């Protein structure tokens, strides 16, 4: 199988947070738990004008996921297609995975005490669909899913950046 990736064009993000809403709706994430979130930097004044920057934060589905290696319950596994999935039915809620993640992409459910993370909507991917956050909900069209090299090339072309 070919590896999938969620590629974010941070330069195009304007902070609408529709990715957060789509993810929360698709995955029934409880209040207080974010599987994808938009970091806001600003406002600050540059040349007497307000300036904002936004950065979409989400699990990077690492090549060698630290979270998977430290989970004592083996509740996290990496699929052949590169998607890193956390099985909440096996999770004990110890939080070791959240501490190990260098991207702070694992959060603890305040209601159940169990860990949660982006699973790239693998239930949708298995049906030939794309993750909810990338399914044309992003108003800035800055979330791409699929072949990482193809998506990076598309972003470079969009910004007319030569490799």
MODELLER restraints for C-alpha pairs under 7 A, 6 or more apart:
rsr = mdl.restraints
at = mdl.atoms
rsr.add(forms.Gaussian(group=physical.xy_distance, feature=features.Distance(at['CA:1:A'], at['CA:80:A']), mean=6.32, stdev=0.5))
rsr.add(forms.Gaussian(group=physical.xy_distance, feature=features.Distance(at['CA:1:A'], at['CA:81:A']), mean=5.36, stdev=0.5))
rsr.add(forms.Gaussian(group=physical.xy_distance, feature=features.Distance(at['CA:2:A'], at['CA:81:A']), mean=5.50, stdev=0.5))
rsr.add(forms.Gaussian(group=physical.xy_distance, feature=features.Distance(at['CA:3:A'], at['CA:81:A']), mean=4.40, stdev=0.5))
rsr.add(forms.Gaussian(group=physical.xy_distance, feature=features.Distance(at['CA:3:A'], at['CA:82:A']), mean=4.96, stdev=0.5))
rsr.add(forms.Gaussian(group=physical.xy_distance, feature=features.Distance(at['CA:3:A'], at['CA:147:A']), mean=6.95, stdev=0.5))
rsr.add(forms.Gaussian(group=physical.xy_distance, feature=features.Distance(at['CA:4:A'], at['CA:81:A']), mean=6.13, stdev=0.5))
rsr.add(forms.Gaussian(group=physical.xy_distance, feature=features.Distance(at['CA:4:A'], at['CA:82:A']), mean=6.06, stdev=0.5))
rsr.add(forms.Gaussian(group=physical.xy_distance, feature=features.Distance(at['CA:4:A'], at['CA:83:A']), mean=6.98, stdev=0.5))
rsr.add(forms.Gaussian(group=physical.xy_distance, feature=features.Distance(at['CA:4:A'], at['CA:145:A']), mean=6.93, stdev=0.5))
rsr.add(forms.Gaussian(group=physical.xy_distance, feature=features.Distance(at['CA:4:A'], at['CA:146:A']), mean=4.82, stdev=0.5))
rsr.add(forms.Gaussian(group=physical.xy_distance, feature=features.Distance(at['CA:4:A'], at['CA:147:A']), mean=5.65, stdev=0.5))
rsr.add(forms.Gaussian(group=physical.xy_distance, feature=features.Distance(at['CA:4:A'], at['CA:148:A']), mean=6.79, stdev=0.5))
rsr.add(forms.Gaussian(group=physical.xy_distance, feature=features.Distance(at['CA:5:A'], at['CA:145:A']), mean=5.71, stdev=0.5))
rsr.add(forms.Gaussian(group=physical.xy_distance, feature=features.Distance(at['CA:5:A'], at['CA:146:A']), mean=5.53, stdev=0.5))
rsr.add(forms.Gaussian(group=physical.xy_distance, feature=features.Distance(at['CA:5:A'], at['CA:147:A']), mean=6.45, stdev=0.5))
rsr.add(forms.Gaussian(group=physical.xy_distance, feature=features.Distance(at['CA:5:A'], at['CA:148:A']), mean=5.54, stdev=0.5))
rsr.add(forms.Gaussian(group=physical.xy_distance, feature=features.Distance(at['CA:6:A'], at['CA:143:A']), mean=6.95, stdev=0.5))
rsr.add(forms.Gaussian(group=physical.xy_distance, feature=features.Distance(at['CA:6:A'], at['CA:144:A']), mean=5.70, stdev=0.5))
rsr.add(forms.Gaussian(group=physical.xy_distance, feature=features.Distance(at['CA:6:A'], at['CA:145:A']), mean=4.63, stdev=0.5))
rsr.add(forms.Gaussian(group=physical.xy_distance, feature=features.Distance(at['CA:6:A'], at['CA:146:A']), mean=6.86, stdev=0.5))
rsr.add(forms.Gaussian(group=physical.xy_distance, feature=features.Distance(at['CA:7:A'], at['CA:143:A']), mean=5.98, stdev=0.5))
rsr.add(forms.Gaussian(group=physical.xy_distance, feature=features.Distance(at['CA:7:A'], at['CA:144:A']), mean=5.05, stdev=0.5))
rsr.add(forms.Gaussian(group=physical.xy_distance, feature=features.Distance(at['CA:7:A'], at['CA:145:A']), mean=6.23, stdev=0.5))
rsr.add(forms.Gaussian(group=physical.xy_distance, feature=features.Distance(at['CA:7:A'], at['CA:148:A']), mean=6.75, stdev=0.5))
rsr.add(forms.Gaussian(group=physical.xy_distance, feature=features.Distance(at['CA:7:A'], at['CA:151:A']), mean=6.89, stdev=0.5))
rsr.add(forms.Gaussian(group=physical.xy_distance, feature=features.Distance(at['CA:8:A'], at['CA:56:A']), mean=6.97, stdev=0.5))
rsr.add(forms.Gaussian(group=physical.xy_distance, feature=features.Distance(at['CA:8:A'], at['CA:142:A']), mean=5.70, stdev=0.5))
rsr.add(forms.Gaussian(group=physical.xy_distance, feature=features.Distance(at['CA:8:A'], at['CA:143:A']), mean=4.78, stdev=0.5))
rsr.add(forms.Gaussian(group=physical.xy_distance, feature=features.Distance(at['CA:8:A'], at['CA:144:A']), mean=6.28, stdev=0.5))
rsr.add(forms.Gaussian(group=physical.xy_distance, feature=features.Distance(at['CA:9:A'], at['CA:142:A']), mean=4.73, stdev=0.5))
rsr.add(forms.Gaussian(group=physical.xy_distance, feature=features.Distance(at['CA:9:A'], at['CA:143:A']), mean=6.39, stdev=0.5))
rsr.add(forms.Gaussian(group=physical.xy_distance, feature=features.Distance(at['CA:9:A'], at['CA:155:A']), mean=6.71, stdev=0.5))
rsr.add(forms.Gaussian(group=physical.xy_distance, feature=features.Distance(at['CA:10:A'], at['CA:54:A']), mean=6.74, stdev=0.5))
rsr.add(forms.Gaussian(group=physical.xy_distance, feature=features.Distance(at['CA:10:A'], at['CA:55:A']), mean=5.54, stdev=0.5))
rsr.add(forms.Gaussian(group=physical.xy_distance, feature=features.Distance(at['CA:10:A'], at['CA:56:A']), mean=6.83, stdev=0.5))
rsr.add(forms.Gaussian(group=physical.xy_distance, feature=features.Distance(at['CA:10:A'], at['CA:142:A']), mean=6.89, stdev=0.5))
rsr.add(forms.Gaussian(group=physical.xy_distance, feature=features.Distance(at['CA:12:A'], at['CA:140:A']), mean=6.16, stdev=0.5))
rsr.add(forms.Gaussian(group=physical.xy_distance, feature=features.Distance(at['CA:12:A'], at['CA:142:A']), mean=5.77, stdev=0.5))
rsr.add(forms.Gaussian(group=physical.xy_distance, feature=features.Distance(at['CA:13:A'], at['CA:54:A']), mean=5.97, stdev=0.5))
rsr.add(forms.Gaussian(group=physical.xy_distance, feature=features.Distance(at['CA:13:A'], at['CA:140:A']), mean=5.84, stdev=0.5))
rsr.add(forms.Gaussian(group=physical.xy_distance, feature=features.Distance(at['CA:13:A'], at['CA:142:A']), mean=5.99, stdev=0.5))
rsr.add(forms.Gaussian(group=physical.xy_distance, feature=features.Distance(at['CA:14:A'], at['CA:54:A']), mean=6.21, stdev=0.5))
rsr.add(forms.Gaussian(group=physical.xy_distance, feature=features.Distance(at['CA:14:A'], at['CA:140:A']), mean=6.69, stdev=0.5))
rsr.add(forms.Gaussian(group=physical.xy_distance, feature=features.Distance(at['CA:15:A'], at['CA:38:A']), mean=6.41, stdev=0.5))
rsr.add(forms.Gaussian(group=physical.xy_distance, feature=features.Distance(at['CA:15:A'], at['CA:54:A']), mean=5.61, stdev=0.5))
rsr.add(forms.Gaussian(group=physical.xy_distance, feature=features.Distance(at['CA:17:A'], at['CA:38:A']), mean=6.29, stdev=0.5))
rsr.add(forms.Gaussian(group=physical.xy_distance, feature=features.Distance(at['CA:18:A'], at['CA:137:A']), mean=6.23, stdev=0.5))
rsr.add(forms.Gaussian(group=physical.xy_distance, feature=features.Distance(at['CA:18:A'], at['CA:138:A']), mean=5.80, stdev=0.5))
rsr.add(forms.Gaussian(group=physical.xy_distance, feature=features.Distance(at['CA:19:A'], at['CA:133:A']), mean=4.43, stdev=0.5))
rsr.add(forms.Gaussian(group=physical.xy_distance, feature=features.Distance(at['CA:19:A'], at['CA:137:A']), mean=6.68, stdev=0.5))
rsr.add(forms.Gaussian(group=physical.xy_distance, feature=features.Distance(at['CA:19:A'], at['CA:138:A']), mean=6.01, stdev=0.5))
rsr.add(forms.Gaussian(group=physical.xy_distance, feature=features.Distance(at['CA:20:A'], at['CA:36:A']), mean=5.67, stdev=0.5))
rsr.add(forms.Gaussian(group=physical.xy_distance, feature=features.Distance(at['CA:20:A'], at['CA:37:A']), mean=5.72, stdev=0.5))
rsr.add(forms.Gaussian(group=physical.xy_distance, feature=features.Distance(at['CA:22:A'], at['CA:132:A']), mean=5.67, stdev=0.5))
rsr.add(forms.Gaussian(group=physical.xy_distance, feature=features.Distance(at['CA:22:A'], at['CA:133:A']), mean=5.53, stdev=0.5))
rsr.add(forms.Gaussian(group=physical.xy_distance, feature=features.Distance(at['CA:23:A'], at['CA:132:A']), mean=5.86, stdev=0.5))
rsr.add(forms.Gaussian(group=physical.xy_distance, feature=features.Distance(at['CA:23:A'], at['CA:133:A']), mean=5.75, stdev=0.5))
rsr.add(forms.Gaussian(group=physical.xy_distance, feature=features.Distance(at['CA:26:A'], at['CA:132:A']), mean=6.53, stdev=0.5))
rsr.add(forms.Gaussian(group=physical.xy_distance, feature=features.Distance(at['CA:32:A'], at['CA:110:A']), mean=6.74, stdev=0.5))
rsr.add(forms.Gaussian(group=physical.xy_distance, feature=features.Distance(at['CA:33:A'], at['CA:107:A']), mean=6.44, stdev=0.5))
rsr.add(forms.Gaussian(group=physical.xy_distance, feature=features.Distance(at['CA:33:A'], at['CA:109:A']), mean=5.87, stdev=0.5))
rsr.add(forms.Gaussian(group=physical.xy_distance, feature=features.Distance(at['CA:35:A'], at['CA:58:A']), mean=6.54, stdev=0.5))
rsr.add(forms.Gaussian(group=physical.xy_distance, feature=features.Distance(at['CA:35:A'], at['CA:117:A']), mean=5.15, stdev=0.5))
rsr.add(forms.Gaussian(group=physical.xy_distance, feature=features.Distance(at['CA:35:A'], at['CA:118:A']), mean=4.99, stdev=0.5))
rsr.add(forms.Gaussian(group=physical.xy_distance, feature=features.Distance(at['CA:36:A'], at['CA:57:A']), mean=5.76, stdev=0.5))
rsr.add(forms.Gaussian(group=physical.xy_distance, feature=features.Distance(at['CA:36:A'], at['CA:58:A']), mean=4.69, stdev=0.5))
rsr.add(forms.Gaussian(group=physical.xy_distance, feature=features.Distance(at['CA:36:A'], at['CA:118:A']), mean=6.83, stdev=0.5))
rsr.add(forms.Gaussian(group=physical.xy_distance, feature=features.Distance(at['CA:37:A'], at['CA:56:A']), mean=5.78, stdev=0.5))
rsr.add(forms.Gaussian(group=physical.xy_distance, feature=features.Distance(at['CA:37:A'], at['CA:57:A']), mean=5.31, stdev=0.5))
rsr.add(forms.Gaussian(group=physical.xy_distance, feature=features.Distance(at['CA:37:A'], at['CA:58:A']), mean=6.71, stdev=0.5))
rsr.add(forms.Gaussian(group=physical.xy_distance, feature=features.Distance(at['CA:38:A'], at['CA:54:A']), mean=6.42, stdev=0.5))
rsr.add(forms.Gaussian(group=physical.xy_distance, feature=features.Distance(at['CA:38:A'], at['CA:55:A']), mean=5.55, stdev=0.5))
rsr.add(forms.Gaussian(group=physical.xy_distance, feature=features.Distance(at['CA:38:A'], at['CA:56:A']), mean=4.45, stdev=0.5))
rsr.add(forms.Gaussian(group=physical.xy_distance, feature=features.Distance(at['CA:38:A'], at['CA:57:A']), mean=6.02, stdev=0.5))
rsr.add(forms.Gaussian(group=physical.xy_distance, feature=features.Distance(at['CA:39:A'], at['CA:54:A']), mean=5.58, stdev=0.5))
rsr.add(forms.Gaussian(group=physical.xy_distance, feature=features.Distance(at['CA:39:A'], at['CA:55:A']), mean=5.02, stdev=0.5))
rsr.add(forms.Gaussian(group=physical.xy_distance, feature=features.Distance(at['CA:39:A'], at['CA:56:A']), mean=6.17, stdev=0.5))
rsr.add(forms.Gaussian(group=physical.xy_distance, feature=features.Distance(at['CA:39:A'], at['CA:57:A']), mean=6.91, stdev=0.5))
rsr.add(forms.Gaussian(group=physical.xy_distance, feature=features.Distance(at['CA:40:A'], at['CA:53:A']), mean=6.18, stdev=0.5))
rsr.add(forms.Gaussian(group=physical.xy_distance, feature=features.Distance(at['CA:40:A'], at['CA:54:A']), mean=4.83, stdev=0.5))
rsr.add(forms.Gaussian(group=physical.xy_distance, feature=features.Distance(at['CA:40:A'], at['CA:55:A']), mean=6.70, stdev=0.5))
rsr.add(forms.Gaussian(group=physical.xy_distance, feature=features.Distance(at['CA:41:A'], at['CA:52:A']), mean=5.81, stdev=0.5))
rsr.add(forms.Gaussian(group=physical.xy_distance, feature=features.Distance(at['CA:41:A'], at['CA:53:A']), mean=5.02, stdev=0.5))
rsr.add(forms.Gaussian(group=physical.xy_distance, feature=features.Distance(at['CA:41:A'], at['CA:54:A']), mean=6.04, stdev=0.5))
rsr.add(forms.Gaussian(group=physical.xy_distance, feature=features.Distance(at['CA:42:A'], at['CA:51:A']), mean=6.33, stdev=0.5))
rsr.add(forms.Gaussian(group=physical.xy_distance, feature=features.Distance(at['CA:42:A'], at['CA:52:A']), mean=4.65, stdev=0.5))
rsr.add(forms.Gaussian(group=physical.xy_distance, feature=features.Distance(at['CA:42:A'], at['CA:53:A']), mean=6.42, stdev=0.5))
rsr.add(forms.Gaussian(group=physical.xy_distance, feature=features.Distance(at['CA:43:A'], at['CA:50:A']), mean=5.72, stdev=0.5))
rsr.add(forms.Gaussian(group=physical.xy_distance, feature=features.Distance(at['CA:43:A'], at['CA:51:A']), mean=5.31, stdev=0.5))
rsr.add(forms.Gaussian(group=physical.xy_distance, feature=features.Distance(at['CA:43:A'], at['CA:52:A']), mean=5.00, stdev=0.5))
rsr.add(forms.Gaussian(group=physical.xy_distance, feature=features.Distance(at['CA:44:A'], at['CA:50:A']), mean=5.43, stdev=0.5))
rsr.add(forms.Gaussian(group=physical.xy_distance, feature=features.Distance(at['CA:44:A'], at['CA:51:A']), mean=5.28, stdev=0.5))
rsr.add(forms.Gaussian(group=physical.xy_distance, feature=features.Distance(at['CA:44:A'], at['CA:52:A']), mean=6.86, stdev=0.5))
rsr.add(forms.Gaussian(group=physical.xy_distance, feature=features.Distance(at['CA:45:A'], at['CA:51:A']), mean=5.85, stdev=0.5))
rsr.add(forms.Gaussian(group=physical.xy_distance, feature=features.Distance(at['CA:58:A'], at['CA:105:A']), mean=5.69, stdev=0.5))
rsr.add(forms.Gaussian(group=physical.xy_distance, feature=features.Distance(at['CA:58:A'], at['CA:118:A']), mean=6.70, stdev=0.5))
rsr.add(forms.Gaussian(group=physical.xy_distance, feature=features.Distance(at['CA:59:A'], at['CA:105:A']), mean=4.96, stdev=0.5))
rsr.add(forms.Gaussian(group=physical.xy_distance, feature=features.Distance(at['CA:59:A'], at['CA:117:A']), mean=6.79, stdev=0.5))
rsr.add(forms.Gaussian(group=physical.xy_distance, feature=features.Distance(at['CA:59:A'], at['CA:118:A']), mean=5.74, stdev=0.5))
rsr.add(forms.Gaussian(group=physical.xy_distance, feature=features.Distance(at['CA:61:A'], at['CA:82:A']), mean=6.80, stdev=0.5))
rsr.add(forms.Gaussian(group=physical.xy_distance, feature=features.Distance(at['CA:61:A'], at['CA:83:A']), mean=5.93, stdev=0.5))
rsr.add(forms.Gaussian(group=physical.xy_distance, feature=features.Distance(at['CA:61:A'], at['CA:84:A']), mean=5.33, stdev=0.5))
rsr.add(forms.Gaussian(group=physical.xy_distance, feature=features.Distance(at['CA:66:A'], at['CA:100:A']), mean=5.94, stdev=0.5))
rsr.add(forms.Gaussian(group=physical.xy_distance, feature=features.Distance(at['CA:66:A'], at['CA:101:A']), mean=6.14, stdev=0.5))
rsr.add(forms.Gaussian(group=physical.xy_distance, feature=features.Distance(at['CA:67:A'], at['CA:97:A']), mean=4.31, stdev=0.5))
rsr.add(forms.Gaussian(group=physical.xy_distance, feature=features.Distance(at['CA:67:A'], at['CA:98:A']), mean=6.98, stdev=0.5))
rsr.add(forms.Gaussian(group=physical.xy_distance, feature=features.Distance(at['CA:67:A'], at['CA:100:A']), mean=5.60, stdev=0.5))
rsr.add(forms.Gaussian(group=physical.xy_distance, feature=features.Distance(at['CA:67:A'], at['CA:101:A']), mean=5.65, stdev=0.5))
rsr.add(forms.Gaussian(group=physical.xy_distance, feature=features.Distance(at['CA:68:A'], at['CA:74:A']), mean=6.94, stdev=0.5))
rsr.add(forms.Gaussian(group=physical.xy_distance, feature=features.Distance(at['CA:68:A'], at['CA:76:A']), mean=4.96, stdev=0.5))
rsr.add(forms.Gaussian(group=physical.xy_distance, feature=features.Distance(at['CA:68:A'], at['CA:77:A']), mean=6.12, stdev=0.5))
rsr.add(forms.Gaussian(group=physical.xy_distance, feature=features.Distance(at['CA:70:A'], at['CA:96:A']), mean=6.70, stdev=0.5))
rsr.add(forms.Gaussian(group=physical.xy_distance, feature=features.Distance(at['CA:70:A'], at['CA:97:A']), mean=6.23, stdev=0.5))
rsr.add(forms.Gaussian(group=physical.xy_distance, feature=features.Distance(at['CA:71:A'], at['CA:96:A']), mean=6.45, stdev=0.5))
rsr.add(forms.Gaussian(group=physical.xy_distance, feature=features.Distance(at['CA:71:A'], at['CA:97:A']), mean=5.78, stdev=0.5))
rsr.add(forms.Gaussian(group=physical.xy_distance, feature=features.Distance(at['CA:73:A'], at['CA:90:A']), mean=6.58, stdev=0.5))
rsr.add(forms.Gaussian(group=physical.xy_distance, feature=features.Distance(at['CA:73:A'], at['CA:91:A']), mean=6.38, stdev=0.5))
rsr.add(forms.Gaussian(group=physical.xy_distance, feature=features.Distance(at['CA:75:A'], at['CA:86:A']), mean=5.66, stdev=0.5))
rsr.add(forms.Gaussian(group=physical.xy_distance, feature=features.Distance(at['CA:75:A'], at['CA:87:A']), mean=5.12, stdev=0.5))
rsr.add(forms.Gaussian(group=physical.xy_distance, feature=features.Distance(at['CA:75:A'], at['CA:90:A']), mean=5.25, stdev=0.5))
rsr.add(forms.Gaussian(group=physical.xy_distance, feature=features.Distance(at['CA:75:A'], at['CA:91:A']), mean=5.45, stdev=0.5))
rsr.add(forms.Gaussian(group=physical.xy_distance, feature=features.Distance(at['CA:76:A'], at['CA:84:A']), mean=6.94, stdev=0.5))
rsr.add(forms.Gaussian(group=physical.xy_distance, feature=features.Distance(at['CA:76:A'], at['CA:85:A']), mean=5.59, stdev=0.5))
rsr.add(forms.Gaussian(group=physical.xy_distance, feature=features.Distance(at['CA:76:A'], at['CA:86:A']), mean=4.35, stdev=0.5))
rsr.add(forms.Gaussian(group=physical.xy_distance, feature=features.Distance(at['CA:76:A'], at['CA:87:A']), mean=6.19, stdev=0.5))
rsr.add(forms.Gaussian(group=physical.xy_distance, feature=features.Distance(at['CA:77:A'], at['CA:84:A']), mean=5.72, stdev=0.5))
rsr.add(forms.Gaussian(group=physical.xy_distance, feature=features.Distance(at['CA:77:A'], at['CA:85:A']), mean=5.54, stdev=0.5))
rsr.add(forms.Gaussian(group=physical.xy_distance, feature=features.Distance(at['CA:77:A'], at['CA:86:A']), mean=6.66, stdev=0.5))
rsr.add(forms.Gaussian(group=physical.xy_distance, feature=features.Distance(at['CA:78:A'], at['CA:84:A']), mean=4.31, stdev=0.5))
rsr.add(forms.Gaussian(group=physical.xy_distance, feature=features.Distance(at['CA:78:A'], at['CA:85:A']), mean=6.25, stdev=0.5))
rsr.add(forms.Gaussian(group=physical.xy_distance, feature=features.Distance(at['CA:83:A'], at['CA:119:A']), mean=6.65, stdev=0.5))
rsr.add(forms.Gaussian(group=physical.xy_distance, feature=features.Distance(at['CA:83:A'], at['CA:120:A']), mean=6.74, stdev=0.5))
rsr.add(forms.Gaussian(group=physical.xy_distance, feature=features.Distance(at['CA:84:A'], at['CA:119:A']), mean=6.17, stdev=0.5))
rsr.add(forms.Gaussian(group=physical.xy_distance, feature=features.Distance(at['CA:85:A'], at['CA:119:A']), mean=5.09, stdev=0.5))
rsr.add(forms.Gaussian(group=physical.xy_distance, feature=features.Distance(at['CA:86:A'], at['CA:116:A']), mean=6.86, stdev=0.5))
rsr.add(forms.Gaussian(group=physical.xy_distance, feature=features.Distance(at['CA:86:A'], at['CA:117:A']), mean=6.85, stdev=0.5))
rsr.add(forms.Gaussian(group=physical.xy_distance, feature=features.Distance(at['CA:88:A'], at['CA:114:A']), mean=6.75, stdev=0.5))
rsr.add(forms.Gaussian(group=physical.xy_distance, feature=features.Distance(at['CA:88:A'], at['CA:115:A']), mean=6.93, stdev=0.5))
rsr.add(forms.Gaussian(group=physical.xy_distance, feature=features.Distance(at['CA:91:A'], at['CA:114:A']), mean=6.31, stdev=0.5))
rsr.add(forms.Gaussian(group=physical.xy_distance, feature=features.Distance(at['CA:91:A'], at['CA:115:A']), mean=6.88, stdev=0.5))
rsr.add(forms.Gaussian(group=physical.xy_distance, feature=features.Distance(at['CA:92:A'], at['CA:114:A']), mean=6.55, stdev=0.5))
rsr.add(forms.Gaussian(group=physical.xy_distance, feature=features.Distance(at['CA:93:A'], at['CA:113:A']), mean=5.52, stdev=0.5))
rsr.add(forms.Gaussian(group=physical.xy_distance, feature=features.Distance(at['CA:93:A'], at['CA:114:A']), mean=4.22, stdev=0.5))
rsr.add(forms.Gaussian(group=physical.xy_distance, feature=features.Distance(at['CA:93:A'], at['CA:115:A']), mean=5.87, stdev=0.5))
rsr.add(forms.Gaussian(group=physical.xy_distance, feature=features.Distance(at['CA:95:A'], at['CA:115:A']), mean=6.63, stdev=0.5))
rsr.add(forms.Gaussian(group=physical.xy_distance, feature=features.Distance(at['CA:98:A'], at['CA:104:A']), mean=6.59, stdev=0.5))
rsr.add(forms.Gaussian(group=physical.xy_distance, feature=features.Distance(at['CA:98:A'], at['CA:106:A']), mean=4.86, stdev=0.5))
rsr.add(forms.Gaussian(group=physical.xy_distance, feature=features.Distance(at['CA:98:A'], at['CA:107:A']), mean=6.30, stdev=0.5))
rsr.add(forms.Gaussian(group=physical.xy_distance, feature=features.Distance(at['CA:105:A'], at['CA:117:A']), mean=6.27, stdev=0.5))
rsr.add(forms.Gaussian(group=physical.xy_distance, feature=features.Distance(at['CA:106:A'], at['CA:115:A']), mean=6.49, stdev=0.5))
rsr.add(forms.Gaussian(group=physical.xy_distance, feature=features.Distance(at['CA:106:A'], at['CA:116:A']), mean=5.69, stdev=0.5))
rsr.add(forms.Gaussian(group=physical.xy_distance, feature=features.Distance(at['CA:106:A'], at['CA:117:A']), mean=4.84, stdev=0.5))
rsr.add(forms.Gaussian(group=physical.xy_distance, feature=features.Distance(at['CA:107:A'], at['CA:115:A']), mean=5.66, stdev=0.5))
rsr.add(forms.Gaussian(group=physical.xy_distance, feature=features.Distance(at['CA:107:A'], at['CA:116:A']), mean=5.47, stdev=0.5))
rsr.add(forms.Gaussian(group=physical.xy_distance, feature=features.Distance(at['CA:107:A'], at['CA:117:A']), mean=6.52, stdev=0.5))
rsr.add(forms.Gaussian(group=physical.xy_distance, feature=features.Distance(at['CA:108:A'], at['CA:114:A']), mean=5.46, stdev=0.5))
rsr.add(forms.Gaussian(group=physical.xy_distance, feature=features.Distance(at['CA:108:A'], at['CA:115:A']), mean=4.41, stdev=0.5))
rsr.add(forms.Gaussian(group=physical.xy_distance, feature=features.Distance(at['CA:108:A'], at['CA:116:A']), mean=6.06, stdev=0.5))
rsr.add(forms.Gaussian(group=physical.xy_distance, feature=features.Distance(at['CA:109:A'], at['CA:115:A']), mean=6.05, stdev=0.5))
rsr.add(forms.Gaussian(group=physical.xy_distance, feature=features.Distance(at['CA:109:A'], at['CA:116:A']), mean=6.71, stdev=0.5))
rsr.add(forms.Gaussian(group=physical.xy_distance, feature=features.Distance(at['CA:120:A'], at['CA:131:A']), mean=5.51, stdev=0.5))
rsr.add(forms.Gaussian(group=physical.xy_distance, feature=features.Distance(at['CA:121:A'], at['CA:131:A']), mean=4.86, stdev=0.5))
rsr.add(forms.Gaussian(group=physical.xy_distance, feature=features.Distance(at['CA:121:A'], at['CA:132:A']), mean=6.83, stdev=0.5))
rsr.add(forms.Gaussian(group=physical.xy_distance, feature=features.Distance(at['CA:124:A'], at['CA:130:A']), mean=6.09, stdev=0.5))
rsr.add(forms.Gaussian(group=physical.xy_distance, feature=features.Distance(at['CA:124:A'], at['CA:131:A']), mean=6.37, stdev=0.5))
rsr.add(forms.Gaussian(group=physical.xy_distance, feature=features.Distance(at['CA:125:A'], at['CA:131:A']), mean=6.74, stdev=0.5))
rsr.add(forms.Gaussian(group=physical.xy_distance, feature=features.Distance(at['CA:130:A'], at['CA:145:A']), mean=6.77, stdev=0.5))
rsr.add(forms.Gaussian(group=physical.xy_distance, feature=features.Distance(at['CA:134:A'], at['CA:143:A']), mean=5.22, stdev=0.5))
rsr.add(forms.Gaussian(group=physical.xy_distance, feature=features.Distance(at['CA:134:A'], at['CA:144:A']), mean=5.90, stdev=0.5))
rsr.add(forms.Gaussian(group=physical.xy_distance, feature=features.Distance(at['CA:134:A'], at['CA:145:A']), mean=6.43, stdev=0.5))
rsr.add(forms.Gaussian(group=physical.xy_distance, feature=features.Distance(at['CA:144:A'], at['CA:151:A']), mean=6.30, stdev=0.5))
rsr.add(forms.Gaussian(group=physical.xy_distance, feature=features.Distance(at['CA:156:A'], at['CA:162:A']), mean=6.61, stdev=0.5))
